[in-house]
Amino acid sequence: MKFFPCSLFLAVALLWVVSPVFSQPTFSKQAFGSAPHDSLTEQEKRFPENALTGLTVAAGLEASLFASEPLLANPINIDVDHRGRVWVLEAYNYRPSLNGTQKSPLGDRILILEDTNGDGKADKTTTFYQGPELNAPLGIWVMGNQALVSQSPYVWLFTDDNGDGKADRKEIVFRGVGGEQHDHGIHAFVFGPDGKFYFSYGSKGKQLLDGRGRRLLDKYERPIDFRKYRNGLVFRCEPDFTHVEILGENFRNGFEVAVDSYGSVWQSDRDEEGNEGVRINYVMEGGNFGYMDEMTGASWRIYRTNLEEEIGRRHWHQNDPGVVPNLLQTGNGAPMGMAIYEGTLLPRTYWGQILHCDAGANALRAYTVENDGAGYKASMTNILEGTSDHWFRPSDVCVAPDGSLIVSDWYDPVASENRAGDFRRGRIYRLAPPGTSYTTPTYDYTTPEGATLALQNPNLSVRYMAWNALVAMGRRAEPELGKLLHSAYADPRLRARALWVLNRIEGISTRHHEACFRAINPNLRITALRTVRQRNSDPIEYIKLLVSDRDPQVRRECALAINHNHTYEAEDVWVSLAKKYNGQDRWYLEALGIGAFDQWERLFPAWLATTQGNPLATAASRDIIWRSRTKQAIPWLATLAGDSAVALNERARYFRAFDFIPRGYEKTLALLDIAKGDSPQQVAAHKMALFHLDPDYVRDSPRGMTALQKLLDENYGTSDYIDLVVRYSPESENQRLLQLAMAKYAEPIGRDAGRQLLKQAGSGFVWEKVNTGPDDGRIALLSSLQLIGSRESLNILSNVVLSDHQSRKVRREAIRFLSGSWEGEDMVLTLLKSGQLEGDIKAAAVEGIRNAFRKEIRTEADRYTEFAEDSSEK
């Protein structure tokens, strides 16, 4: 991930080290707010009074500046409480060594900003908490007098006991999360309509323990084995932080989840550098979202059959069976905070839509979501954009109690994972229709009428207060909630909220749920099913009510609901749902796959019996075979993959599907049958079949090795050759790998050959070749190792640099190659500091790290620059 808002973290470095209260930066007192942005000087453009001049606001909305420096700096995440106060999480202490700054010993701050006079600007600032243990936190969620703060390896619960706006107690509710001092750690919590908390962590999270360091139990009271899951995860848990559920896996780094009133979960995910693959996801419960290869954990960069044409889709393994589709891919960017707008103050076009901050694109966006079969599709609209001012870096968006939007902006010229361009700034904006004042409604949470009214507020903190008040009232709240639920004129989202609360009140009649199973609005039918799943340990009778529903999204929910349900009734439900699949809806197909998880051995033959002996007759049935995970599908999969009458590119998906079938003799024989024969037209198909065999079988089988050697000879010097060698590691190819590495050292294929040679032949083999032959050959081989960064490659390069037996020409090139990786840069710097380098070799070392990615490396290199220039002249 190339981006992280470290510019926020660094904005007030020197000022904060001196004092916990920011000094006033030196700004001109002259106001330039009315002047066009382009007419201002560079210095004038950065003044807070000119903050709005470079922004473009969508029609029907007006932006105002709620707060700016010096009241705050580096706002990484915000929340708006039930009183309309804006809570700001500052994060200065992020990777200071990477930016050449000093870490603040005072720690980061949690601020409360308040508008006390109603003019739409914050005029009161309270430091809720500051402490040295707050070390670049990533998320905050406010609930009454408490705040949950996420910062790997901890999640803290802060409590204000006396109402003075300052934390009196702090406790750890989760610990053990990876990603400390990394943006791929744990992120903010949000409140769901079911009363549960939803949250996520990125690919560095790895695990989650309770506040005492014990393993977590899931909703079935079973220990959660995090080794079963890949990369970033989305969770939900009870408000007492028990019964943790994993809703989705294999994300890279979703910065924040958002949950709508029906209980649907949404998230953005950041791509790796340069892929233009930022994505928005509907988090289909139980889904795999494809960041890494599901079976092997391999990167998207590793070759696989049936590759997606677009790099953005390839990044997320979108052609693989078992990967949930992306809702939308937004291209380059730096995705951050997200919310669902369920208010009515903003223009109608934003009602019920996803709001999302993309700091890399300098924009706050709305995603207009539409139904698309069993899933969704979406389009983008910018709400607030830094059209002229590319320092605008929105980090989070929240809905205030009056329905307006509050947006945080760390305001920096850089959108980078590790670098910052400005150390002082940060802004908070309010978006609302023109002329709308900032007012906060008040509610009586002690009565069913007042709390039910509050439940309809668009602000999550207000709804949290209302939800808890209504559940505490018990059956006394039922009449008012029932009135809202059964109102034909009420917004279906508000009706859904009422059902969620009723679902948590003991002794409430099931008539409310049963009525919603007959509701006209399909989202209410979905909500009804989701509520009974949380209420009942075996909701199969309710699932059966909807299995023939006319809406594919409702049927999708039925498929998800039978995940881990091993009853005979669940088998009948799945087969019925599978028969309704139309062959054109990937969302529906993946829901079937999630429902069949760990049950394919019994569900597949039951479905097969309904195909009248011809499961290949329709696109729908061929898709189910492609998505299945059972050996019983192998004969049909082999027929599809081996059909020479069909173009190979159309059969590639079936070859790829073999990778997801459990290993076994049946799979091996089927692939070998496809790979046999000498027809030149079938060479590519033979290679594809061999590629999907178990490598151990190929290495131990004369028949397999004969087929492999034939393909290696036919593909030598190509990426296909490298792919085969990487997969099977045949020692017989060591010499040819060496030749390829030396001949193509300046090209990716030569470097891939060098990497694989070092891996399978070992450092001893490579070292022997480095010490023999002419200098040009040695340099070529060393060049092929420069990007690896492994202990073995670094040892070879550094030993050459220090060897008296190598020529100075070889040593000079070796030190340059050593700086070709992150780990190598550190080693070059160590060698420079040790005084072991001299003359032209020292100059080459400085040249190699002068353009290092990390600022501290470049800074150290500058100390030797003058010497390097002198040596170069000599």
N, C-alpha and C positions, 0 to 999 in steps of 0.2 A: 504494500500500500504506500503510494508515494506521498500521501497527504495526511497530515494531522495538524490540528490547530495549535501547534506549538507557538505560533506567533502570539496567540493569546497568553500563553504561559509566560512568555518572555517580556510582555509589554511594559512591566514596571520594575524591572530587575533592580536597578540601582536604587530607585526610590524606596522600594519595599524593604530592602535589606536594612535601610537606615531606620525606618519607622513603620509600625503597623498601620498608620494613617498616611495616605498618599499625600505627597506634596503637590501643590498646584503646578502643573506644567506651564511653561512660558508660552502663552497664546496671546495674540493681539486682541485687544478689547473691541476693535472695530468689527462690526457685523457685516458680513458679505452675503447673508442668506438670500437676498433678492437678486444677486448677480448670477448670470448663467455660469454653470460649472466651468465650461471651457475658457471663460474670460478671466478666471482666477489664477493667481500664481500657484505653483506647486505647494508652497507653504500655506496659502490661504485655503486651498482645497481641503486641507486636513483639519481645519478648525471645526469644533463641534457645531458652531452656529451655521456652518455651511454643509452640515451632514446630509441635508435633503436635496441639495442642488444637483448631485450626480446620480440620483435615483429616479427610476421610472416606476410609477405606481399604476396598477391596473385601473381601468375605468370603473367608476362607482365607489372608489376607495380613496382615502387620504392618509398619508403617513405623517406622523408627528414624532418628535424626539422626546422620549420619556426620560432618558438619563444618558449620561456620557461621562468620559473622563473629566474631572478627577474622581468622581464618585465611585467609579468602578473601572476595572480593566480585565481583559482576558476572560470574558464570559463564555465558558465552555458549555454550560447547560443551565437552564432556568426552569422555574415553575411559578405558577400564579395560584395563591391560596384562596380560600373561600371569602376572604376579606378584600380581595383584589390587590394584595401586596405581591410584588415581584421578588422572588427569591433567586439570587444569582450565585452560581457556583463558579468561583474563580480558580484557575489552575495555572499558576505561574511556575511551580516547581516541576516542570516536565523536561527531562533530559538536558539539564543545564550544560553538561559537558559537551553535548553536540552543538551547542550554540555559543560556547565561549562565555557563558554567564555564570554568576555565582548563585548558588541555591539559597533561597531565603530561609534562615533559621526559624523564622516566626511561623512558617507554614502557610498554606493556602487558606482562603476565607470563604465563608458562607455569609452573604449579605442579604438583608431585607430592605427593599426600596419601597417607599410609600409616598403616595400623593395625598397630603393632608388637607390641601386647600381646594382641591377639585379643579385645578387648572390644567390637568393632563400631564404634569411633569413631576418627577420624583423630587421631593424636598426634604425627605427624612431618610437617613441611612442608618441601619442598625447592623452591627456585626453579630450575627447569630452565633458564630463560632469561628475561631482561628486557633490552629495548633500545629506543631511541627509534624504530627503524624498525618495531617492532611497533605498529601504529596501527589499533586496532579490528579485529583479525582475526576471522574467522567460523567457522573449522573446524580440528579437529585429529584426526589418525589416528596411533596409536602402533604401531610394529612393532619389537619387540625394543629395541635401543638407539637407535632413530631415531624421529623424529616429523615428520610432514608437517603444515605449518601453512598454511592458505589465507587470503590477504588480498590482495584486488586492489590493485595490478596483478600481484602475485607469488604463487607457491606456493614455500615454502621447505622444504628438507629439513635438519633439525637432527640432528646425530650426537653421541652421548656415547661417546667413544673409550675412556675409562678406567674407566667404570662407576661414577662418583661421583654420578650423578644430575644432572649439569650438562652442557649442550651445549658441545662443544669445537669443532665445525665447523658452518658454515651455508653452504648453496649454494642457488641459485635453479634450480628444475627447470622451472617455467613462468613466463612473464611476459607483459606486454602485455594483461592482462585489464582490461576496463573496470569501472566501479563502485567506484572508490576512494572510501573514506568513504561507502559506500552499501551497504545490505543486499541489493541486487540484484546484488552482485558474485559472486566465486567462493566456493564452500562446501566443506564437509569431504569428504575422500576416505574410502572404505570398501573393505574387502577382499572380493573375490568368490571363490566356490568354484573358479573357473577359474584363480586365481592372479593375476588382473588387478585393477587399481584402478578403482573407479567413483566419479564425482563429477559435480557440476553447477555451472552458474552461472545467475544470474537475467538479467532483461531488459537490464541495463546491461553485461553481460559483453562482448558484441560479437565478441571474437576470443580466440585463444589462440596464443601463440608458445612455442617451446622456450626453455630456459634461457639461450641465447645470442641470443635475439631473432629466430630464423629461423622461417620458415613450417613448420608441422607437416605430416608426411606421414601418410596413412591406412594401413590394413593392406595396401593394394595399391601402396604407395610413391608415391601421387599427392598433390600439394599439396592441402590442404583450403582450399576457397574459402568463407569464413564469410559472404560476401554472399548465398549461396544459402539461408541458414537464418534463421529468424525467432526473435527474443527468446531466452528462456531455453533452455538445452540440457542434455542429459544425456550424459555421456561414459563411455567406458572406455578404458584403455590398458594396455600391458604394464608390469610392475613396474619396468622401466628407463625408463619414461615415453615410450616410442616407440609407433608404430602406434596413434595415437589414433583412436577410432571415435565417431561421433555416433549415439546410440541413439534419441533423440527430440528434437523441437524444438517451439517455440512455447508454452513455459511462461511464466508471469509471474515467479514467484520461488519455486522449490522449494528449501526450506532444506537438505534432506539426503535422499540416496537410501538405500535399504536393499535388500540383495540376499539372496535366500534360497538354500538349498543346491541348488536345481534351476537356479539362474541367472536366475530371474525378478527383475525390478527394479521397485521400488515407490517412490513419491514423493508428497509432499503439495505443494500449490500454493496460494499466497495470492491471494485476490481483491483487487480494488480496493475502496476504502472504501465501505461501506454496501450491498454487494451480497448479503450472506449467501451467498456462493458459494465458500467454502473447499472445496477438493476433494482427494480421494485418487485417485492414478492407478496403474494397472498400466502400466508403460512398455513398450508394445508396440514392439518393435524396428522402427525406420524410420518411426515414426508422427509425425503432426502433431497437436498437442494443443490447438489452437484458441484461443489467447489473442487473437491478432489475425487479421484476415481473411487467409487463405492467399494470395490472389491480389493484393490491394491493400495489405495491411498496415494497413487501417483498423481503428479501435477498435471494440469491441463496441457502443459507443454510437451508431455511425453506422447509419442505417436500412439494412436489407437485406431482401430477400424471404424469406418463410418464417421469420420471427422466432419464437424460442422464447417461450412464454407466461411462464415463470418467469425473473426477472432472473438468478438464479443460473446457470441453464443458458444463457441468452443470453450471459452473460459469456464463456462458453467455446465459443461457436459450435457448440453440440451438434447443431443440425439441418443443418449443412453437410456435404455429401459430402466425405470425406477427413479428417474429424476423428475421432480415437479416442474412444470413450465414456469418461466418468468412472466409476471404480469406485464412488465415494461422494461426496456433497456434504454437508458437515457444518454449514453455516450460517455464522454469524458466528464469528470466531476469529482467532488469530494462530499458524498452524502452524509448528512448529520441528522439533526432532530426532526421528528415527525409527529403529527397529530391528526386526528379526524375532526373535521368541522361539523358539529351537529347543532349549531345555533342557527338563528334567523336574522341576526343583525346585518351580516354581510349580504351582498347580492345573491340571488337565488342560485346562480350558477355554481356557487361554492358549497351549497348545502349538501351535507352527507359525503363530501369528498375528502381525499387525502391531501394534507398540506405537508410540504417537505422542504427542508433547507438544504441547498447544495452550495457549499462554500466555494467549491472549485469553479462553478458556473456563475458565481456572484448572483444567485437568485433564490428567492422563496417561490416555490411552485405549488400549483394545485394539479392534482391528477384526477381527471374526470373518468371514473370507473364505470364501465358498462358490462352487463352480463354477456358471456360468450360461451354458450353451451353450459357445461358443468363448471366453468371457470369464469374468467374475466378478461377484459382488455381495457386499455386506458390510453388517454392522450394527455399532453402536458400544456399547461398555461402558466406563464409567469405572473405572479402577483406583485412582487417587489423585486426590482432588478437593478444592479449597479451598472447601468448602461454606459454612463460616462465615468463612473468612479469604480474602478476594479479593485479598490481596497475593501469594498463591501463584501464581508465574509459571514453570511448568516449561519449561526451555529445551532439555533433551536427556535421553535415556535410553540406557543401555548395559547389556548383559548381562555380569555378572561371571563369572569362571571357575567359581564354585560354583553358578551358575544363578540367583543373586539379581539384582535390578535395582538399578542406581545411577541416581539422578535428580537433575539439577541444577535449581536454582530461584534466579532472581535476586532474588526477593522485593521487590515494589514495588507501590504502589497504582495505577500507571499502565501501561496497555498501549497505547503510542502510538509512532508512527514516530520522533518527534523529541523527545518530552518525557519527563521523569523526575520522580518524586515523592520518591524517597529516594536518598541518596548513599552509604550505608554497608554495605549488606547483601548476603547471598548464602548459600544453604544447599545442602547435598548430603544426600540421603536414600538409605536402603537399604530395599528392599521384599523381603520373604521370608516364608515361612510362620512363624507364631508359634514362638518358641523356637529358631529356626535360627541358629546362630552363623556368623560370617563367616570361612570357611576357604578357602584356595586350594590345589587339588590340585597335586601336582608330577609331572612326567613325565620319562622318559628319552628325550630327542630323538635319541639316538645309535643307537638300535635300531629296527628296523621295528615291533616290537611296541609299544614305548613311544610312538613317533611316531604310529602308527595309532590308538592309544588317545587320544592328545591331539587327533587330527583330529576326534574325536567330541565334543569339548568345545563348549559353547554360546558361548564367548567368542571373538570374532574374532581377537584378538591371539594367543591360544593356537593357534588354527587356522592362523594365518599362520606361526608357528614350526614347526608340524607339517608343513604343506604344503611349505615350503622344505626341511625336513630329508628328507622322503620323496622329493621330486624329486631332491635331491642324491644319495640312495642309489641311484637308478636301478633296475635290474632286481632288485636285492637286496630292494627293498620290495614287489615284485609279489605274493609269496605271501600276505603279511598283508593287503594291500589287496584282493586277489582273494577272500580268505576273507570279508572284510566285505562286498564288493560282491555276492557270490553267496549270502549268507546269507538264507534265506527268512524268518527271524525278526527280522532287523535292521530298524530304522526306515528307510523308503525314503529319507529325507533323508540319513541317514548313508551309505547305499549310494551315493547320488548323489555325495557328497563323494569317496568312494573312486574312482569313475569319473573325476571331474574330474582327480584326481592322476594316475591311470594314463594319462590322455590326454596328459599333458605329459612322460611318461617315454619317451625314445627307445628304439625297438626292442621296445616292448610289443606283444603279439599283439592283433590286431583281434577276437579271440574275445570279449573283454570287452564291446566295443561291440555286437557282433552278438547276444550273449545279452540285452542290455538292450533291443534292438529287439523282442524277444519277451516282455519282462517284462509281468506282469499289471498292474502299477501304471502308469497312463498318464503320470504325471510322470517315471518312469524312461525311458519311451520318448521323451518330450520331451527329457530330459537327454541321452540317447544321440544324438539328432539335433543338439542344440546342440554337443556335444563334437566330433562328426565335422565339423561346419561349421568349427570352429576348427582342426581337424587337417588337413582336405583342402581344396584350392583349388576342387575341383568335386565336391561331395558328392551329385550328382544320383542316383546309383544307390542311395544310402541313403535319399534323400527318397522315391524310388519305392516303397520297402518300406512306407512309412506312408501313402501317398496315399489308400488305401481304409480307413484305420483307423476303427474304430467310434466313437472318441472325437473330438468336434469340436475340442477343444483341441489334440490331436495334429495334426489336419488344418490347424488355424490355423498351427501351427508350420511345416508344410510350405509353406504359402503364403508366409510370411515368408522362408523359406529360399531361395526362387527370386528374390528381389529382386535385380536386376542380373544375372540369369542368362539369357543370350540364346540358349541352345541349343534345338534342336528338342525335346529331351526335357523341358525346362522348360515349353515351350508345351503339351505333352501333359499335364503335371502340372497346370498352371493350369486348363486346360479341364476336366479331370476333377474338380478341386476345386470349380470354379464350378458344375458340374452337381449337386454335392451340397449346394449352398446351399439352405436351406429357406425363405428369405424372412422369417425372424423373428429373425435373430441379427445385430445390428449389428457385434459384435466380429468375426464371421466375414467379413462383407462388407468391413470395413476391412482385414482381413488380406489378402483378395483384392486390394484396391486397392493395398496396399503391395507385394505380389508383382508386380503388373502395372505398377509405376512405370516410366515411360519405355519401355513395351512395348505400350501399348494398341493401337497401329496394327496390330500383328500378332496380338495375342491376341484382340481383340474380334471380328474376322471369323471366327477359328477357333471361338470360342464361338458366334457367330451361326449358323454352319453346323449346330450341334447342336440348334437350336430349331425345326427343321422349318418354317421360314418364318413362325412366329408368336411373335416374342420378347416380345409384350405379353400373352401368355396367362396368365402366373402372376405373383404378387407377387415371387417370387424373381428372375425375369428382368427385371421392371420396375425392381427395385432395382439390378441390375447395370448397366442402361442409365443410371440416375440417378448411379451412382458412377463411370462410365467417364469417360475424358479423351481422347476421340477425335472427330474430325469425322464419322466413320462412324456415330456414334450420333445425329446431329442429326435425321434424318427420324423416328426412333422417339421421340426426346425431344420433337419438335415435335407429334407426334400426341398424346402424353400431356398436354402443356401446353395444347394447343388444344382439347381435348375438352370442349365446352360442356355435355355431358350430365353431367359430373362437377363437383361444387361447386368453386369457385375455391380455397378454402382447402386442398382436397385436392390441387389441381394446383400450388400454390405451390412445392412442393419441386422440381418439374421446371423451372419458370422459373428458380429459383435455380441449378439445375445448369448452365444455359447459361453462367453466369459462369465456370465452370471448363473450358469447352470452348475450345480455341484460337481466336483471332480469325480471321475469314475470310468470304468471300462467301457460303458456304453457310449459315453461322450467321445472317448479316444477312437473307438472303432468307426464311429460316424464321420469324424473329421478325416481320418485316414482314407476312408472310402472316397470322400470328396477329393482328396489330394492325389489319388492314384491316376495313372494315365499319362501319356506323353504328348497330348495335343498342344501345339504351340499356342492355340487360342485360349487354353485353360491355364497357362503359367501363372497368371495373376490370381486366379481362383485357387490354385494349388498353394501358392504362397500364403494366401489369406487363411486357408484351412490349417496349414501347418502353424501359422502364427498363433492360433487359438488352442493348440494342443498344450497339455501340461509339459513344461520344460523338462521335468525329471524323466518323463516317459520318453521324450525325444532323445535325450542324452543316453538313456539305457537301452534304446531299441535300435538294432541295425537298420530296420526298415525306416524308422524315423530319422536316423542320422543320414541315411542315403538321400532321403528327400530333402533334408536340410542342406546338405552339401551342394546339391544340384541348384537350389535356390540361391545360396550364397555366391556361387560362381556366376549365375545369371545376373545378379544384382550388384556385383562388386563396384564400389565407388559411388554408390547412390545412398540416399537416406534410407531406402528399404534395406540395404545391406546392414547399415548401422542398427536399424531397428531389430533385425534378426539376431545380430551378434549380442546386443544388449539383452535380449530375451533369453538366449540360450548359452552365452558365454563359452563358445567352443575354443579350447586351447589351441586347436589347429589353426586358428585365425590370427594368432598373436603377431606373426611376421607380416601378414597382409595389413593388419591394423597399423603396425609400425610404419609401413610404406605409405599408407594413406595419410597418417598424421604428419609425416615429414613432407609429403608432396603437396598437401592442401592445408598447411599450418595456418595460413591467413584467412581461411574460409571456415564457416561453421562446421562443415562436415569433417574437416581435419581436426578441429578442436574436439568434436564429439569422438573421433577415433582415438585421440590422445587420452581423453577422459576414460574411455572404456578400456584402453590398453593398460592404463595404470591400475584400473579396478580389477581386471581379470588376470593380467600377467604379473602384477605386483611391482613394488618399487625397485626390487633387486634387478629385475629384467630391464626396466627403464633406465636405472642408474648405469648398468653395464653399457647400454647403447649411448648414453650421454658421454661416456668416457672413451668412446671409440669413434673413429672416422674423422672426416674433415670438419672444420669449424662451422661451415654453413649448415651441414647436416645436424650437428649438435644444436645449433641455434633454432633450426626448424622444429626439432623435437621439443625443445624447451618452450618454444612459442605455443605449441599445442596444449601446454599445461597451464597457461597463465591465468585462465578464468576459473579454475577448479576451486582453489582455496581450501583444499583438504590438508590434513597434517602431512600426508605423504608427498603431495605436490609441493607444499611449502618447504619441506625438508630438502627435497631435491634441488629446488631453485636456490635456496639460501646456501646450501653446501657448495653449489657451483660458484656462487658469488664470492665465497671465502676461500675457494680452493686455489692453491698455488700451482696446481697442475693444469688449470685451464687457462687459455689465452685471455688477455684483457678484453679482447673483442667479445668473446663468449660471456665473460663475467659482466661486462657492461649491459649486454642484452638481457642477461639473467636477472639483474636487479630491476630493470624496467618491467620485465614480465612478472616479477614478484609483486609489484604494485598493482597488478591487474585484478585483484580480488580484495574484498573488505578485510579479510584476515591477513592478506599479504601486505596491505598498507600498514597495518600495525607492526608487522615484522620489519618492514623497511624503516619505519620510524625508530624502532628499537635498535636496529643496526646503526643508524645515524647517531643516535645518542650514545651508543657504546664506544664510538671512536674507532670501530674496526674498518670503516670505509675511508678511502682517501683518493685524491686526484680525480681522474675522469670517472671512476666508478662511483665516487661520492656525488659528483655532479649528475650522473645518470639516475641515481637514487632520488635526488631532489626533483629532477624533471619528472620522474615517474609518479610522485605523490603530489605534485603541485596542483593537480586538478582533482584531488580526492573529493569524495562526496561529503565527508564530514568536515565541518568547519575547523574543529580542533586539529585535525591532521593537516589541513591547508595552512593553518596558523603556524604550526610547528615547521612546516616546509619552508615558510617565508623566512625563517631564521637562517636558513642555509642558502637562500636564493642568491645572495651576493657572491658567495663562494662558488656556486654553480656557474654563474655567469663568467666569473674570472677563469674558472677551469675550462669552460667552453672556448673562451677566446684563446687560451694557451694551446 
